Amino acid sequence: MQTEEMPILTLTTDFGTKDHSVAAVKGAIYTELGKASIVDISHEIPPFHITEAAYILKNAYHNFPKGSIHIIGIDSELTPENKHLALYLDGHYFICANNGIMSLIAKEIQPEKIVEINIHNSIETNFTVLDVFVRVAAHIFRGGTLEVIGKPIQKIKQLKNIEPVVMEQKNQLIGHVLYIDNFGNVVTNVTKKFLQQVAKGRTIEIKARGITFNRVYESYSDAINFNEPKEKRVEDGKKIALFNASGYLELAIYRSNLTTVGGASSLFGLKLMSTININFI
């Protein structure tokens, strides 16, 4: 589906900004599509960290206009177990490896089209984002269909550990750390919707490495009692659990600063994939 205006192209990679890789990809896009608009979603994904990239992409892509083309350069080397995909989902195009990176989005919104890219016979280097993904993006940008650059498939690889687990007794939920943001706040794989469905009105107790939270706030500032005089409030450094703007359970430090009060990740001793226990009382 083509929009009236030229589509925006976005880039999400683990390339960082020190090396030449991001500039090379952008140069290749501009060589193919001189009037393209390119937006960087992130180039600071930890190397090969598919779940973090999936979380960032899930919460960014839908803010772009329909018809946008999203190039995802995470774990993208072509192997017999890591094929390349182009998808049309929720009015957007995605070009990526079939490594599970799309499963966080696709579990909620069914892709309308998925093709396994098959234009690799003319690859010039082992830089597949540059050689393959840019070429596919240019094809879509010009109005080309996905069937021309790949064979239709029905399923994509699913990420493991992106779903929280409800214990058999239904009195405990086991989640994991999905993402750590720039402030050191810890985002879990437990969504507000899922937590409320499982809790069924019961009191919630969250435990993470010896830290207990008995209340979940709707925002950071909800944790502060602004009716108290400022000098008596507990503010900077307060430990809080909240549902973040993306609807995920987050463990945070109010007004965290990694150089002063610290961040939730370091202060709570949590890292990616650390376990979070939620008890229902």
N, C-alpha and C positions, 0 to 999 in steps of 0.2 A: 504494500500500500504506500503510495507516494504522496507526500504533502505538497501543497502549492509552493511553499518556499523550499530552498535547498536544505536537505537534512543536515543536522549537526552530527559530527563525529566525536565520540569520546574515547579516551584512552585510560585504561586501568592496568597497571603493570607492577611487577616487582623489580623494575630496572634501576630504581633510584635515580638521582639526578647528577651523580658524579661522572658517570660514563657517557659515551656518545649515543647510547641506544635510543633514548627518547627522541633526541634531535634527528637521528637517522630516520626513524619511523615518520616523524612529522614532515621531514624533507621529502620522503617518498610519497606521502599523501599529497603534498602540495605539487609535486611533479606530475602526479596523475590528475589531481583535481585542484587547479589553481585557485579557485574561489571557495574552497572548503572552509568551514568554521570548525576548529578543533578545540575541545575542552578537555583538560586534564582532570579526571576524577581523583586518581591518586597514583603516584609512582613509588610510594613508600610502603607498599605491602611487604612484610617479611618474605624472604625468598621461599617460593613454592608454597606459601601458606594459603591454601585454597579456601579454608573456612573464613578467614579474615577478609579475603577479597570478596567472597560471596556476600558477607554481611554488608560491606561498604557498598557494593554494587546494588544490592537489593534496596538499600535506603537512599540511593542517589538517582537511579535511572528514571524513575517515574516522574521526577521533576522536570525532565526534558520533554520537548515537544514530541508528539507521536511521529513516527518515521525516523527518529534518531537512530544512528548506527553506533553500536558500542563494541569497540575492539578490546579484548581482554588478553593481555600477555602475561599469564601466570602458568607456569609448568606447561608451556606450549610446544615443546619439542615433539615432533611427530615420531611415534613409535607404533609397533603393532598393537600395543595396549593403550595408546593415547592418541586416538584419531582426532581430526579437526571437525568442528561443527559450525553451521550457520543456522540460527533459529529466528523465527518470527513469533514474538510473544508479547501480548499486551500492547500491540501497536508499535513495538520496537524491534530492531534487529540486533542480534548478538553474534559475535564471531569469537570463538574460543576453542580450547581443547575439550574433549569429552572426558574430563577428569572429575566431574561432580560439581564444578563451580556454579553451574546453573540450577542445581537441584533445590537450593534454598528458595529461589524465585519460582521455579516450575512446580514445586509441591503445592503452591497456592493458586497459581494461574497456569492452566494447561497451554503449552505452546500450540499455535495453529499450524506451524510448519517446522520441521527439523530435517536438515540434510547433512549427510556426511560428506565433507568437501573432498573432491577428487580431481583437483587441478594441479597436483604436485609434480607432474611429469616435467614441468619446466622450471623447477626450483633451481635457483642459482647459488644459494648459500645455505648454511644451516640456521640462518636467522629467519625462522618461519613467520614471525609477526610481520617482518619487513617484506618477505617474499610472497607469502600466501595471504595473510589476513588483510594487508593493505589492498591487494589485488581484488579480493572478495568484496571489501568495503567499497572500492571504486565501482565495481560492477553493480552493487546494490544502489549506490549513490546515483548512478546514471539511469536507474529504473529497471535494471535487469532482475530476473526472477531467480529464486534460490535453486530451482530445479536444473538450471543451466550449469551451476558450479558444484553440484553434489547430488547424491542419490538419497531419496527420502528414507528416513528411518522413523521408528515409532517411540523408542525409549532412549533415555540418556542415563549415564552413570549417576548413581545417587551417593551423596556424601554420608559417611557414617558419623554418628555422635552429634548430629545437628538436632536430634529430637530428644527432649528430656524423657526420663523413664519413670513411670509410676510403679511403685512397689506393689506386690500382689495384695497386701493387706489394705491398700488404698489410703494409707495414713502417712505416706512419705513419697516425695518426689525428688529424684536425683537429676540435677542439671549440671552443666559444665560452663566454664568460661569460654565464650565465643569470640570476644574481642576486647582489647584494652585500648581506650582512646588516648588522645593527646594529653589529657589531664591525669592519666593514670586511673581513670574510672573503669570499673570492670563490668562488662556487659555479658550477661548469661544467655543461654539458649532457651530460656523460659519466657514465653510471651505472656502478656497480661491476660489475653483471651484464654489461653490454655490453662494458666494458673487458676483463674476464676472458675473454669469448668470443672477442674479437679477438686478445688477447695469446697465447692458447694456451700459457701457461707461459713465454713469453719475458720477458726482462728489460725493464722499462719505464723510459723516460727522458722526463720531462715538461719542456718548455721554455715559458716565458712571459715575453716581453719581456726576454730576456737572463738570466732566473733559471732555474736548472736544479734539478730534483728527481729523485733517483734511487731514492727509496723512498716508498711510500704507506702511511701508518699507518692503523690501525683506529679510533683515537681521538686526541684532542689529547694526553692524558697518556702515550700509548704512545711519543711522541717524546722523552720525558724519561727519562734513566737515573737512576732513584731509588736505585740502588746506590751512586752516587757521593755524596760529601759535598755538602751543599746549596751551599756556597760555590764548588764547582768545576763545578756543573752549568750548562749553557747552557739557560736557561728563557725568561724574558720577552724577547720579540723574536725568538725562534727561528723560522725559516721552515720550514713543514711542509706536506706534501700529505697528505690523509687522505680516507677515505670518511666523509661525515657521517652523521648519524642517519637521513637520508632516502635514503641509498644513492647519493649523488652525489659525484663527485670535487670536493674543495674545496681551495683553496690558502689558507693561513692564517698568521697570526702567533700564536705561543703566548701566551696571556693578553694579547691585543692590547688596547690602550687608545688610542683615537683622539687623546687629548690628551697622551699620553706617548710610548709606544713606536711608536704609529701603527698603521695597519691594512694588510692585504695589498693592498687596492685601491690605496691611495695609494703605498705603498712599492714595489710591483711595477709601478706605472704601468698598472693594468688598469681598464677600465670595462666597462659592459654591452656585450656582443657583441664584446669583444676576443677575439682568436684564441689558442687554446692548442694547441701541437703536442705530440703524444705519439708518441715513436719506440719501436719494438720491436727489440731487439738480440739 
